[in-house]
Amino acid sequence: MPFARAADGAQIYWKLEGAEDKPPLVLLNSIGTDLSLWDTVVPHLLPAFRLLRLDLRGHGASTVTAGDYTLGGLADDVVAVMEAAGIAQAAFAGVSLGGMVAMELGLRHRARVSALALICTSATMDHASWVDRVQKVRSGGMTAIADLATQRFLSPRFAAAHPGVAASVRRGLLTMPADGYAGAAAAVRDMKLIDRLPALAVPTLVVTGDRDISTPFAGHGEHLVAAIANARLVHLDSAHLAPLEAPAALAVTLRRFLLPPSAADSAAETLFEAGLVNRRRILGDAWVDRSLENRTSFNAEFQAMITRSAWQEIWSRPGLDDRTRRLLVLAITASLGRWEEFSLHVRSGLARDGFTREELKEVLMQTAVYAGIPAGNTAFSHAANIIAELDKGS
């Protein structure tokens, strides 16, 4: 594991990925998370950037030091990581606390910064609330704030549709050392950014989440846009942790902002890659690989279009879980007599534990009532043949 040594001897964990000829982009995590916050965004960014991630002091695998941290100190830690990674200058994308550290870097280490993407962050947090939060953590540990923080990190809609992600976020908070969280919270409490922001002289993007109750545009993002000259603004349909709720949309936003226009046109490629992730999750690598191999000049654009629209736009939406979407596809394709698509989803759903045979049967029973007995009869026949093939294969 690579570590950089900070000025006071603290060890800061970092991870570098991507081709050396790509422009460097540093990704900074929020308070209460670690570099894994970016895991679902990284695949969409790697084709275009060399990515440097790190665990801010007190987080993840980095050293936990007692006492109050400062944004200046955290920014200096990042510079130590850049030196260890051999990166002289980079663009920065930071979420929440990471965005605050990025702003401090732009002011404190101007030569290190080529551009800033400030994601769901602020320069004007309520001082009293952070005084209270630091005290609660230092007196009661992480259990004192874990539930509240989780609720403020994720939108209720997303948390309900992705209970595993919500549980992981909460678990990460509960297992984080209280000294690390409290130290970082003190940096938020004591930050002095807003009056200094007019001095920022790098291209800056402000990203706000329309479901973010921690740092909404009103009272937070609006002040960044007003204070930073020529700052660009983008709204995302997400709560505070945009890399979790809107990874593909965030990746497209970053690529469009940070890359030259010709390269930014590859945003469609980013959506395609995001769709492939969902397509592989639902149908499996073997089927997707065969489908890609069988593309021709005649159907390639159609394949790309359905991957971007159906597999990225629809299968990434948080309103329904994968199991519900799978069952809906079965009912609709059976009702319409789209038997090739029906068989594909029966096979992949059963083979990949997307639903049970009992659930499949109930869907087909209800389809027979509402779409007609012939449709139900044909659907049962196709499903039975697939079940026999799967049983024979096992």
N, C-alpha and C positions, 0 to 999 in steps of 0.2 A: 504494500500500500504506500503510495507516495505522500509524503508530508513535507510541508514547508515550515521553517522555523521562524516564528515572529520575533520581534525585537526583544520581548520579555521572555523568550524561550518557549512559548506555547507552540504546540504542533497543530498545523492547520492541514486537514486532509483535502486532497484535490484529485481530480480525474480529468484527463485530457483525451478527447476522441476526435477522429476525423483526419482527413488528408492535410498534409503540411502546406499544400498550395492554396488552401481555402482561407478566406479571411477569418480571423479569430473572433469569437463571440463568447463572452463570459456570462454565465447564468448564475444568478444569486438567489438563494432561497429566502423564504419568509421566516419570521419568528415561529418557533415551534415545529419546523420541518427541517429536512436535510436535503442534500442534492438530489435525492430520489424524487423530489417534487416534480422534476422535469422529465422523468422517465418516459412519459407518453408523448412528450413534445420532441424529444431528441431524435427519433427516427425521421421526423419530418424536416428537421434542420440539418442533419448530418450531410445530405447531398450538397449543401451549399456552404457550410461553415465548418471551421475547426472549433470544437466546443470545449471550453474549459469550465468545469463545475467544481465547487468546493463547499464544504460544510463550514458555515460561519462559526466563529469561536463560540464554544458552549453548546454546539449542535452536532449531531451525528458522531463521526469519529474524531472530530477535532477536540483539542484540549478544553476542558471546562475549568475556567478560573473563577475564583470567588470575587465578589465585589461588583461594582458598577462598571459596565462597558460604556464606551463612547463611540459615536459614529466615526470619529477620526481614527480611533484605534482599530475599529473593524475595517475601515478603508485601508489602513496601513497593512493589516493582515492580508488583504487581497493583493496588494502590491508585492508582498513577499511571495505569495503563490505565483504571481505572474513571473517573477524573477526565476523561481524554481522551475517553471514550465518553459522558460525561454521565450516569453511573449513580451515584447516591449510596449505594444499598444493594441487595444482591442475595443470593440463595441461591447456595451454592457446591457443586459436585460435583467432587471431585478424586480421581484415581487414583494410588496409590503416592506418589511425591514430591508430586504435586498435592494428595493428601489431607493430607499433612503441612503443606504451605503453607496449606491451608484451615484446619487447626486453629490454626496460628500466626495467621492472620487473625482467627479468632474470639477469640483471646486478646489480640491486639495492637491490632486495629481493630474492636472490638465493634460500634460503631455502623454499620459497613459490612455486617454479616453478619446476614441474617434466618434462615438455616438452613444446616446442613452435611450433605452426603452424603459419607461417607468410604468410598471404594471400594478394596478390596484394598490396604490401607495399614496403617500401624503407628505407634506412638509409642515402640517399644522394640526397635529394630534392634540386631543384634550389632555392637558397636563394632569389635572386632578385624577382622571380615570386611570392614568398610567401610574401615578403615585399609589393609588389603591391596589392596582394589579401587582406591582412589585411587592407591596406589603403582604398581600394575600399569599403569594407564592412562597415568600421567605418564612412566613409563619405557618402556613398550612400545606405546603408542598403543592405538587402539580394537580392533585385531586381538587384543589380549591378553585381551579379555573378551567379544567379540561373540558367539561361539558359546555360551558359558555363559549370557550374558544372554538370548539368544533362547530357549534351552531353559527358562529360568525364567519367561519371559514367557508362553509358550503351552503348552498341554497337548499331549502327543505325539499324541493322537487328533485334535485340531484341526489341528495342523501337518501331519499325514499327509493329512488330507482337504482341506486348503487350502494346498498347497505355495507358491502364489503369495503368499499373505499372509505366510507364514513367511519367504519370501525377501525380501519388502519390509521386514519388521521388521529382519531381519539387515542388509540394505543400509542402512537408516536408521542403524543403530548404527555400521556401518563408515565411513559418510560424515560422521558427526557429528564436529565438532572435539573433540579430546581435552581441551583446556582447558575446554570447556563441560561435558563429562561429569564430569571430575574435580572441577571446581568444585562442581557439583550434588551429587556423591557425598560431598564434604566436608560439605555441609549435612546430609545424612543421617547421616553419621558423628558430627557434633557436636550433633545436635538434643537439646534439653532440653524434652521435651513431657509425658512421662507424669505427672510430679508436679504439673504445672500444669493438667491436664485437668479436675479437679473445678471449676475456675473457669469453665469453658465454660457459658454461660447461654443457649444457643440450641437450638432443636429439632435433634436430631442423629440421622442414620441411619447405621448401620454395615453395609456390604455386604461380605460375604466370598465368595470363590470356593472351592467345594468341591474344585477341582483346583489351587488356588494353592499352590505350594510355596515361594514367596517370603515371603508374609505370610498364612499360613493362620490359621484362627480360633484354633486352639490356639497360644498364645504371642504372638498379635498381636491379632486381632479381639476375643478374650475380654477382653483388658486394656482396650480402648477401651470396651466395653460396661460393664465394671465401674467405670471411672473417670468416665465421663460420665453425669451424672444423666439418667434417663429415656431413655437412648439406645435406639433401636429397632434390631433386627437382622434382616437378610434374607440368606439363603444363595442363591447362584446356581451353576448348573452351568457353571463356567468356571475357567480358570486366572487368572494375574495380570492380564492385559489384558482385563478383562471387556467393555469397549466393542467389542473385536474378536470375542470368542467368543460373547457373549450380548447383542447390541445391543438387540433388541426387549424381552427380559426386563428388561434394565437400564432401558430407557426407561419401561416400565410401572412398575417399582419406584420410579423417581424421580417420576413423575407421581402415583402414589398417595401418596407421602410429602409432596410439596411443594404439591399442590393441595387445595383444599377438597373435602370428600366428594362433593359433587355433580359437581364437575369430574373428580375421580379416577375416577368411574364410567365415564369415557370411556376407561379402560384397554382396553376391548374395541375401541374405535376405533383405539387404538394398534396392537393386534394385527392388526386389519384392514389398516391402512396398511402394516404390515410384510409381511403376506401379499401385498399388491398389488405390493410391490417384487419379491418372488420370482416372482409370476405374470407380471409384465411381462418379467422377465429370461428366463423360460422360453418364454413364448408370444408375446411381442412387444407393443408398445404398441397397434398397430392392432387386434389381436384383443381385448385387454383393454378398450380404449375402446368397441368395439362391444358387448361383453358388458355393460359398465356402462350404456351408453345404452339397452339393451334390458331393463333391470330393470323389473319391475312391482311393484305393491303386494303381489301374490300371491307372487312369488319372491324379493323383495329380501332377506328375512331368511335364506333358504336360501343365496343368493349370499354374504352376509356370513359365514355360518357356515362354508362350505367355504373361504372365503378365510382366515379365522382359523385353522382347524384344518388342512386339507390344505396350503395354500400357506405359512402361517407355521410351524405346528408341525412338519410333516414336511419340507418343502423347506428349512427352516433348520437341520435337524439336521446335525452335522458328520461323521457316520459314513460317509456316501457322497457322492461328488461328483455334480454335475448330470448328467454323461453316464451314469453307472450308473443313477441314478434314472430318467432318460428311457427307457433300454432296459428297465428293469423294468416301467415303465408299458406299454410296447408289448407285452411278453410276457403280462402279466396281462390287459390289455384284449382282446387277440386270443384268449386262452384262454377268456375269458368271453363273447366275442361282443359286446363293447361297441364297435361299429364307429365310432360318432360320436366317442367319446373317442380311439379308436385313430387315426383319421384326423387329428384335431386334433394329436396328439403326433407323428405321422409328419411332417406338414407343418411344424410349428414346429421340430422337431429338425433336419430337412434344411435348412430355410430359414435357420436361425440357427446352423448348424455345430455342432449339439449332438451329432451322430454322423455317420458316413459311410454311404454307401449299402451298402458292403460289410458294415459292422457291422449295419445294418438287415437285410440278407439273412440273416446268420448267426443273428440272433435269431429270425427267422421260420422258418428251417430247424429250429432246435431246438424252437420252439413246435409245429411240425407233428408232431414225434416225440412230444412229451410231452402235447400237448393234442388231437392228432388231425389227420389230413390235411385234413378239411374246413375246420377253423379255419385251418390254414396256407394252404390254397388261397384262401380269402376274404381273408386278410390280404395275400397277395401281390397279389391283384387290386386291393384298395384302394390299396396302396402304389404299384403300377405306375401307376395313374391319377394319383396325386399327383405322382409323379416326372415324368410326361409334362406335367402342367400347369406344374410348376416349370421344366422345360426350355423349354416354349413361352414362358413369361413372361420368361425370360432372353434 
